[in-house]
Amino acid sequence: MEEWRGFLLVVHLLSTLLMAAPFYMLVIVNERALFGAPLGYYTDRYMENIIRHNAVRCFVFQGTMAASGLALTYVAGYGFASLVTMPALVVKWVALVALTSLLSVIHFSVQPRIEALLSQVKPDSPVPADLPPRVGKLRRLRKRLSAVCLFLVLTALIMGLRVTFQYNMYLAIGLVAVSALYAWRVYRKPVRLGWV
């Protein structure tokens, strides 16, 4: 049984690690802003393709996190009742559900609207004057949602590690607060040196 727990823990942590997508989406949009060029076909199409295709990968990783998390709860002997009675697990599952919900909003609502607007941009034609502000507004919304997603990923990770290693709840709360500050920092400005 311990081997199964170890295997599931590795799968679960790898899925969480691969959910670093909100961080890298924020990096991409911040780097695009630093690029400073006006809205253009090649640059913006390239960026949007990366972001658009990443959503499906994120759904797969989230599904893997949920399945391996449920299996870990069973294998570790906590019982499924712990999903509503153990505070760290409650926070972890709420974070995962919120994360999946926000990704769904981005993927099924915000991104298609951005794609529809960018479909008006052609490689050798001028960009319509009213287009950049409309695209910018949707991109800012997506960026805010991505920052919240980053915070939720970090929160789920912290709470999952708390369940595994049983460290102090005050430390967990402190780490969640630091995660919120970091997500806000990544949202506000490019992070050139990883943490800063």
Order of alpha helices (4+ residues) and beta strands (2+ residues): alpha-alpha-alpha-alpha-alpha-alpha-alpha-alpha
